[in-house]
């Protein structure tokens, strides 16, 4: 059966393949079917690939099941840049349609498969990504990670969290120049994801600021140390971008163009303008919820990364001297309990983190 899929010419029958993948196949057999489908799609002409993508693209009328999304993911991998130029409209619409319909999925498997399709485009097909696509994905991340998120099964909430973190990580790493002027949305996503890590206290107060999305159950929290470490990678990437991530690839090279060192420093300083809000949010969460075993320690590098860039915004100095002035300003905006938590972070960073020099 797999051999006939691979050896035939032209687009394969998609309905038949979806039914085949729904059968009780072993993991090896499932993988074999997808590999044969990939071999066949690789040999297809551009028009044939576009036809397959159009058939598999979700719309307002219908969303794909997991098997259809797996076939779409494979087809995306066969798209080449030269093909994009002749079929730009259809291919660029693909990312927008995937993003727009993500909230409609009711099961975590399909939701995760749709996110993998989005990631396949973001990571490997940047010629399909436009600014409005980045804006739409950011808006989607904000909504899905909030109390307005989709009604997905709570027993698999950690998979949803992982998908959101992976998507945010790719945006920060590969599309950072496209996030300029949109860091308020990045901030909203990071605050929401930080909240997800906490279990609310049993007795809520009127001052409680910890509200979880519908795909999390506050009484059966699924997160462990590795999820806190995943979030830490997000914040450390935001505060310490690599030179390639900080560089604006859309700006043509010029003899007077700033060096990569200057661009990296500028990117860190820009992040420093927003991390006070994340630190303030962390202090509130510490008062309104609790972390699982080992999670606070896993978040420590993220907190230190925020402290490292705190003094760089507005042309300030990096390190303890520049950060001290910002700490005073942030503390002044906090209540006494929050200020006490923040003072603990500051003292911890001064003793163990500041000497590393960011």
C-alpha positions, 0 to 999 in steps of 0.5 A: 500500500505504501509503495503504491502511494510513493510510486504513483504520479500526481497528487494522491487521493487525500480522503483515502490517505486520511482514512488510512492514517485513522486506522490502528497503525503502528507508529512505524506504519504511520510514519511510513505512510507519511514518508511515502506521501512526502516522496510523491509530493516532492515529485509533484508540479507546483500547480499540483502542490497548490491544489493539495494545499488548497484542499487541506487549508482550514477555513471558516466552514471546516477545520481539518482533523489531525490526519489532514493536518499531518498531510498539510505539514508534509506538503509544506515541507516540499514547497520551494521558494521558486514555486512561491513566486508563481503562486504567492497568493495561495501560499501566503494565505495558508499561514493566515488561514491556519492562524485564524482557525486555530482557536476552533479546534476542540481537541489537543491533538488537532490543535498541536498538529495545526501549531506544527504546521504554523511552526513549519512555515515560520522556521523553514519557509520565511518567504511565506511570512509577511508582517501581518502574519506575525501580527496575527500570530502574536494576537492569537498567542495572547488570546489562546493563553488568556481566560478567553482561550479555547475550551480544550481538555485540561488533562493535556494543558501542558501540551498546549503550553508547550505549543505556545512556548515553541511558537513564541520562541520562534518569533523572538528568535527568527522574527525579532525585527518584525516585533518592533512596535509590538512588544506590548503584545509580546509582553501580554503573551509572556505575562499570560504564560507566566501565569499558567505556571502557577497554581492559584491559592485555594482562597482567592482575594479581591486583589487576586490577579491569577486567572488561568485559561480554560485549558488549565485546571487550577486544581490539577496543575500539570506543570513541572520543572521542565515547563518553567525551564521552557519559559526561562528560555523564552525570557533569556532569549528575549533579554539576550538575543544572538547577533543574528536574531538582533540584526534587521535582515530587511534593512540593506547593508550599508557602510555606516550600518551599526555593528552586530554588537551595537544592534545586540545592545540596542535589542537588549536595551529595548527589552529592558523597557518592558521587563519591569512589567514582567518582574512586577507580574512575577511578584504579584503571582508569588503572592497569589499562587504557588509553583511546583517543586523545583520550578522557582529555581528553574525560573531564576535564570529568567529573573536574572536575565531581566535584571541584567537588562533593567538598567540598559533602557533609556541609555542607562548602564548595564550591570548593578549600578544602572539597574539600581536606579530602575529598581527604585523606580519600580519599587515605588510603583508596588505595594508593600508585599510586592515590594518585599518580593521584588527586594528579594529578587534584587538581593539575590541577583546582586549576590549571585547574578550580577557578577556574571555581567549579563 
